[in-house]
Amino acid sequence: MDTRETPRFILSQWLTPQTIELSLRGSHRDAVLEELVSCIPELEKSPEQRETLLRALEEREQLCSTGIGDGIALPHARNAIVGLVRNPVLVFGRHQQGIPFGSIDNQPAKLFFLLVAPTVSQHLQVLARLSRLLREPRLRNQLMVTDRPEKVIQLIRDAEAGL
């Protein structure tokens, strides 16, 4: 049996002020996905890679919405997109009014966590950790009202410390 521990993914280490958008403006799913993708610094100078990711995200949404309910959506490609990024990338976005996202509870999505990971293992670990954190209503409420990207990072860091 392998006794090595799987490395823990600390979500707050993958968030930066540049990967946080507190005022999403898109009025529909694809517009919000485009806004989120534009927050990835690694893809800033690569329109082809941005377009590849955007297509993968749209295809994933066509299969089944990544809206998990409670006003949350976790957009991600179906599998890791090898070569697109070197490390996991997490983008947080907030839409004050919310948009229809095909969520399982039919509620508009307001909080978005876009995930891009270089490996399937990282992809699954980050999704699982995010899902676990976002079960907490208090965290969701705080993310809706915080006014600065640095506070978002601190909220996620504090929530992770409680896991």
Secondary structure in CASP SS format (residue, H / E / C, confidence):
PFRMAT SS
TARGET T0000
AUTHOR 0000-0000-0000
METHOD secondary structure of the structure
MODEL  1
M C 1.00
D C 1.00
T C 1.00
R C 1.00
E C 1.00
T C 1.00
P C 1.00
R C 1.00
F C 1.00
I C 1.00
L H 1.00
S H 1.00
Q H 1.00
W H 1.00
L C 1.00
T C 1.00
P H 1.00
Q H 1.00
T H 1.00
I E 1.00
E E 1.00
L C 1.00
S C 1.00
L C 1.00
R C 1.00
G C 1.00
S C 1.00
H C 1.00
R H 1.00
D H 1.00
A H 1.00
V H 1.00
L H 1.00
E H 1.00
E H 1.00
L H 1.00
V H 1.00
S C 1.00
C C 1.00
I C 1.00
P H 1.00
E H 1.00
L H 1.00
E C 1.00
K C 1.00
S C 1.00
P H 1.00
E H 1.00
Q H 1.00
R H 1.00
E H 1.00
T H 1.00
L H 1.00
L H 1.00
R H 1.00
A H 1.00
L H 1.00
E H 1.00
E H 1.00
R H 1.00
E H 1.00
Q H 1.00
L H 1.00
C C 1.00
S C 1.00
T C 1.00
G E 1.00
I E 1.00
G E 1.00
D C 1.00
G C 1.00
I E 1.00
A E 1.00
L C 1.00
P C 1.00
H E 1.00
A C 1.00
R C 1.00
N C 1.00
A C 1.00
I C 1.00
V C 1.00
G C 1.00
L C 1.00
V C 1.00
R C 1.00
N C 1.00
P C 1.00
V E 1.00
L E 1.00
V E 1.00
F E 1.00
G E 1.00
R E 1.00
H E 1.00
Q E 1.00
Q E 1.00
G E 1.00
I E 1.00
P C 1.00
F C 1.00
G C 1.00
S C 1.00
I C 1.00
D C 1.00
N C 1.00
Q C 1.00
P C 1.00
A E 1.00
K E 1.00
L E 1.00
F E 1.00
F E 1.00
L E 1.00
L E 1.00
V E 1.00
A C 1.00
P C 1.00
T C 1.00
V H 1.00
S H 1.00
Q H 1.00
H H 1.00
L H 1.00
Q H 1.00
V H 1.00
L H 1.00
A H 1.00
R H 1.00
L H 1.00
S H 1.00
R H 1.00
L H 1.00
L C 1.00
R C 1.00
E C 1.00
P H 1.00
R H 1.00
L H 1.00
R H 1.00
N H 1.00
Q H 1.00
L H 1.00
M H 1.00
V H 1.00
T C 1.00
D C 1.00
R C 1.00
P H 1.00
E H 1.00
K H 1.00
V H 1.00
I H 1.00
Q H 1.00
L H 1.00
I H 1.00
R H 1.00
D H 1.00
A H 1.00
E H 1.00
A H 1.00
G C 1.00
L C 1.00
END
